Amino acid sequence: MMSLLVVAVTVAGLTTLAAMASPDGSELRASAAHRIGVAVFALYVVWFSAVSNNDVLDRRFYTEDLERASYVSFSDTLNSNIFQTRAGDDLLYVAFIGVLSRFGTTTEAFFSGVAIACLFVYIWSLSKILNSWQVAFVMLTTIALGIFTSYTSIVARQGISMSLIFASLIVASALERRKLGLLLAIIGCLFHWSALPFAAVALISVRPWIKPRLVLTAWAGMAILFVTNTQEAALGPLVRYIPKYGDYTSSELAEVYTGGTNRTDFLLASLGLGVIFLIFQKMLEVPRWYGSLLKSYWAMNSLFLLMGYVYYSDRLAAFSWFLAPILLAAPAYATNSRRSRNFGALVLLGSVFIAFAAGPLSGTLP
């Protein structure tokens, strides 16, 4: 699989560079090499999700969910809170695992199913606004950054939920089909309840009357609360209305979760990505939907900053980071700006470097 992935990265990378250099080459843009590249990238994600990160407790808990669901009928699965991951409130996740349990009860079977579901939604939404070489480019960037595969291989419910929120934003902003976007967001929230506030602020932020300055001002305010560790005080009595708030702030959880809270590196990573996206928007040719997705990035990241003091807040940051691959790759789509395509080529080369240096292809070269 690793050798096949190396070939896919090489072929897709070279043909993508050629497509950027010759933007009018429709035959090259529709090249089968890109479709093959997308297929190989997808197979890699399924394989990686099935066999990696076996030392993480979440994988064991999800496997136990799958086994428990296999012991009862499908209707009993829907009506019973039998899950190790406390997933009884996530209706569509319960239904998903009930169906999946009929096909196998191994860890590999579960996470393969999760990866396939996430990939279907992700690639479907990308294909609605991009052609094959652009989808291949985004898939390469997605794999290199590692955010997508972290959620398809470890945090299954949020992974499916994030994929659906991503699709809802693509549909609502780029295709301007707001009702379908809302439906996809609702489905995403039914896979994991934590998606609800992110779906709400993201779908509101893409509306034309929400100005970028407003979103950036809100982010700056949340960043101040984050740095000063005063979010809980600012929320005041509102915390009592946050679902499962006590579960994610308990001292017992501190013994299990060692990732820390209000992590400065997450703030700097979010700010760094956001600044890059703003530079791309101001200086380069980007698609018309870029501004809407960028507003959603800042809006969802603001929510992460507001809740950065709770345990597992990294899983909240990922809602905004999920947009990073498509926003980073966007300059490559330019048809009238050589400078934009040159920046796109740098992103492509950077993705390949990350993939080989620290990502999925690390260790494959001598």
C-alpha positions in Angstrom: 0.0 0.0 0.0 2.8 2.4 0.8 4.5 1.8 -2.5 1.2 2.4 -4.3 0.7 5.6 -2.4 4.2 6.8 -3.3 3.4 6.2 -7.0 0.0 8.0 -6.6 1.7 11.0 -5.0 4.3 11.2 -7.7 1.9 10.8 -10.6 -0.8 13.1 -9.2 1.8 15.7 -8.2 3.4 15.8 -11.6 0.2 15.9 -13.6 -1.2 18.5 -11.2 1.8 20.7 -11.8 1.4 20.3 -15.5 -2.3 21.2 -15.2 -1.5 24.3 -13.3 1.1 25.3 -15.9 -1.4 24.8 -18.7 -4.7 25.9 -17.3 -6.4 25.7 -20.6 -5.5 22.1 -21.1 -9.0 20.5 -20.6 -7.8 17.1 -21.7 -5.0 17.2 -19.1 -7.3 18.5 -16.4 -9.6 15.5 -17.0 -6.7 13.1 -17.0 -7.5 9.6 -15.7 -4.3 9.9 -13.6 -6.0 12.3 -11.2 -9.0 10.0 -10.8 -6.6 7.1 -10.1 -4.7 9.3 -7.7 -8.0 10.2 -5.8 -8.9 6.5 -5.7 -5.4 5.5 -4.3 -5.5 8.3 -1.7 -9.0 7.1 -0.6 -7.8 3.5 -0.4 -4.8 4.7 1.7 -7.2 6.5 4.1 -9.3 3.3 4.5 -6.2 1.2 5.1 -4.6 3.7 7.5 -7.9 4.0 9.5 -8.2 0.3 9.7 -4.8 -0.6 11.0 -3.2 2.4 12.7 -3.4 4.0 16.2 -4.2 0.7 17.9 -2.6 2.0 21.1 -5.3 4.6 21.5 -8.1 3.8 23.9 -10.8 5.3 21.7 -10.4 2.5 19.2 -11.0 -0.1 21.8 -14.1 1.7 23.1 -15.6 1.9 19.5 -14.9 -1.7 18.9 -16.7 -2.6 22.1 -19.7 -0.5 20.9 -19.7 -2.5 17.7 -19.6 -5.8 19.6 -22.4 -4.8 21.9 -24.6 -3.7 18.9 -24.0 -7.1 17.3 -25.6 -8.9 20.3 -29.0 -7.2 20.0 -31.4 -6.6 17.2 -31.2 -3.4 15.2 -34.3 -1.9 16.9 -32.9 -2.7 20.3 -29.7 -0.9 19.3 -31.7 2.2 18.6 -33.7 2.0 21.8 -30.8 1.1 24.2 -28.0 3.1 25.7 -25.6 0.2 25.6 -22.5 1.9 24.3 -19.1 2.4 26.0 -18.7 5.8 24.3 -21.9 7.2 25.8 -23.4 7.5 22.3 -27.0 7.0 23.2 -27.9 10.6 22.3 -26.3 10.5 18.9 -29.1 8.9 17.0 -27.5 8.5 13.6 -24.3 7.2 15.0 -26.3 4.6 16.9 -28.0 3.6 13.6 -24.7 3.6 11.8 -23.1 1.3 14.2 -26.1 -0.9 14.3 -25.9 -1.4 10.5 -22.1 -1.8 10.6 -22.3 -4.5 13.3 -24.1 -6.8 10.8 -21.0 -6.9 8.6 -18.3 -7.5 11.2 -17.3 -6.7 14.7 -13.5 -6.1 14.4 -11.7 -2.9 14.9 -10.6 -3.0 11.3 -14.2 -3.4 10.1 -15.4 -0.5 12.2 -12.8 2.0 11.2 -12.9 0.9 7.6 -16.6 1.7 7.6 -16.0 5.1 9.2 -13.3 6.0 6.7 -15.6 5.0 3.8 -18.4 7.1 5.1 -16.2 10.1 5.7 -14.5 9.8 2.3 -17.8 9.4 0.5 -19.1 12.7 1.9 -15.8 14.5 1.6 -15.0 13.6 -2.0 -18.7 14.0 -3.0 -18.7 17.6 -1.7 -15.3 18.4 -3.3 -16.4 17.1 -6.6 -19.4 19.5 -6.6 -17.0 22.5 -6.9 -13.7 21.1 -8.2 -12.6 19.0 -11.2 -10.6 15.8 -10.9 -7.1 17.3 -10.7 -8.2 19.7 -8.1 -9.8 17.0 -6.0 -6.6 15.0 -6.2 -4.7 18.1 -5.1 -6.9 18.6 -2.1 -6.8 14.9 -1.2 -3.0 15.0 -1.2 -3.0 18.1 1.1 -5.6 16.5 3.3 -3.5 13.4 3.8 -0.3 15.4 4.4 -1.9 17.5 7.1 -3.2 14.4 8.9 -6.3 16.0 10.4 -8.7 13.9 8.3 -7.0 10.6 9.0 -6.8 11.4 12.8 -10.6 11.4 12.9 -11.3 8.5 10.6 -8.9 6.3 12.6 -9.6 7.5 16.2 -12.5 9.8 16.8 -15.1 8.2 14.7 -18.3 10.1 15.6 -16.7 13.5 15.2 -15.0 12.4 12.0 -18.3 11.6 10.3 -19.9 14.7 11.8 -17.1 17.0 10.6 -17.3 15.5 7.1 -21.0 16.4 7.0 -20.5 19.9 8.4 -17.8 20.4 5.7 -20.2 19.2 3.0 -23.0 21.5 4.4 -20.7 24.5 4.1 -19.7 23.6 0.5 -23.3 23.2 -0.5 -24.5 26.3 1.3 -21.7 28.7 0.3 -20.4 27.5 -3.1 -23.6 26.0 -4.5 -25.9 28.4 -2.6 -28.3 25.6 -1.8 -29.0 26.6 1.8 -31.8 24.1 2.5 -29.6 21.2 1.5 -26.8 22.7 3.4 -29.0 22.9 6.5 -30.1 19.3 6.0 -26.5 18.0 5.9 -25.7 20.0 9.0 -28.6 18.5 10.9 -27.5 15.0 9.8 -24.0 15.8 11.0 -25.3 17.0 14.4 -27.1 13.7 14.8 -23.8 11.8 14.5 -22.3 13.9 17.4 -24.0 16.5 19.5 -20.9 18.7 19.7 -21.3 19.7 16.0 -24.5 21.7 16.8 -22.9 25.1 17.7 -20.3 24.8 15.0 -22.9 24.0 12.4 -24.9 27.0 13.5 -22.2 29.6 13.5 -20.6 28.3 10.3 -23.9 28.4 8.3 -24.7 31.8 9.7 -21.2 33.1 8.9 -21.5 32.2 5.2 -24.4 34.6 4.7 -23.5 37.7 2.7 -24.7 40.1 5.5 -22.1 38.7 7.9 -19.0 40.8 7.2 -15.5 39.5 7.5 -14.5 42.3 9.9 -17.2 41.1 12.3 -16.0 37.5 12.3 -12.4 38.6 12.8 -13.3 40.9 15.6 -15.2 38.1 17.4 -12.1 35.8 16.9 -9.8 38.4 18.4 -12.1 38.8 21.4 -12.1 35.0 21.9 -8.4 34.9 21.6 -8.0 37.4 24.4 -10.2 35.2 26.6 -8.2 32.2 25.6 -4.8 33.8 26.4 -6.1 35.1 29.8 -7.9 31.9 30.6 -11.1 33.8 31.4 -13.6 32.0 29.1 -15.5 30.4 32.0 -15.9 33.7 33.8 -17.1 35.3 30.6 -19.6 32.6 30.0 -21.0 33.0 33.5 -24.3 31.3 34.1 -24.5 30.2 30.5 -22.3 27.2 31.3 -25.2 25.4 32.9 -26.9 25.2 29.5 -23.9 23.5 27.8 -24.6 19.8 27.3 -22.4 17.4 29.3 -20.4 20.4 30.5 -19.5 18.6 33.8 -18.2 15.6 31.9 -15.6 17.7 30.1 -14.4 19.7 33.1 -14.3 17.1 35.8 -11.1 16.5 37.7 -11.4 12.8 37.0 -11.0 13.5 33.3 -7.8 15.3 34.0 -6.2 12.0 35.0 -7.1 10.5 31.6 -6.6 13.3 29.2 -3.0 14.6 29.1 -3.4 16.9 26.1 -3.8 20.1 28.2 -6.2 23.0 28.0 -5.9 26.5 26.5 -3.0 25.2 24.4 -1.0 28.1 23.0 0.3 25.9 20.1 -3.3 25.4 19.0 -3.9 29.1 19.1 -0.7 29.8 17.1 -1.5 27.1 14.6 -5.0 28.5 14.1 -3.7 32.0 13.7 -0.9 31.0 11.4 -3.3 29.2 9.1 -5.8 32.0 9.2 -3.1 34.6 8.2 -2.1 32.4 5.3 -5.7 32.2 4.1 -6.1 36.0 4.4 -2.9 36.6 2.4 -4.2 34.2 -0.3 -7.5 36.0 -0.4 -6.0 39.5 -0.6 -3.1 38.9 -2.9 -4.0 35.9 -5.1 -6.8 34.8 -7.4 -9.1 32.5 -5.5 -12.6 31.0 -6.2 -15.6 33.1 -5.4 -16.6 30.8 -2.5 -13.2 31.3 -0.8 -14.4 34.2 1.3 -17.4 32.4 2.7 -15.4 29.4 3.7 -12.8 31.6 5.3 -15.5 33.3 7.4 -16.6 29.9 8.5 -13.0 29.0 9.5 -12.7 32.1 11.7 -16.2 31.6 13.2 -15.7 27.9 14.1 -12.2 28.6 15.4 -13.7 31.3 17.6 -15.9 28.7 19.3 -12.9 26.5 19.9 -11.1 29.4 21.6 -14.2 30.1 23.7 -14.2 26.4 24.9 -10.4 25.9 24.9 -10.4 25.5 28.7 -12.3 22.2 28.6 -10.7 18.8 28.2 -10.5 17.4 24.6 -10.8 20.9 23.2 -8.5 19.8 20.4 -11.5 18.0 19.0 -13.3 21.3 18.8 -10.4 23.0 17.0 -10.6 20.3 14.3 -14.0 21.6 13.1 -12.2 24.7 11.7 -9.0 22.9 10.8 -11.1 20.6 8.6 -11.3 23.5 6.1 -7.5 23.9 5.9 -6.8 21.6 2.9 -9.2 23.2 0.5 -8.3 26.7 1.6 -4.6 26.0 1.2 -5.0 24.4 -2.2 -7.3 27.1 -3.6 -4.6 29.3 -5.4 -3.8 26.4 -7.6 -7.3 26.7 -9.2 -6.6 30.1 -10.7 -7.1 30.3 -14.4 -5.9 33.9 -15.1 -3.1 34.4 -12.5 0.3 32.8 -13.0 1.3 34.1 -9.5 -1.6 32.3 -7.9 -0.7 29.1 -9.7 2.9 29.5 -8.6 1.7 29.7 -5.0 -0.4 26.7 -5.6 2.6 24.8 -6.8 4.4 25.8 -3.6 1.5 24.4 -1.6 1.7 21.2 -3.6 5.4 20.8 -3.1 5.0 21.6 0.6 2.3 18.9 1.0 4.5 16.4 -0.7 7.4 17.4 1.6 5.3 17.1 4.7 3.9 13.7 3.6 7.4 12.3 3.2 9.1 14.1 6.1 6.5 13.7 8.9 3.3 12.4 7.3 2.1 9.1 5.9 5.1 8.6 3.7 7.7 9.2 6.3 10.2 6.3 6.3 9.5 5.2 2.8 12.6 6.9 1.4 16.1 5.7 2.1 
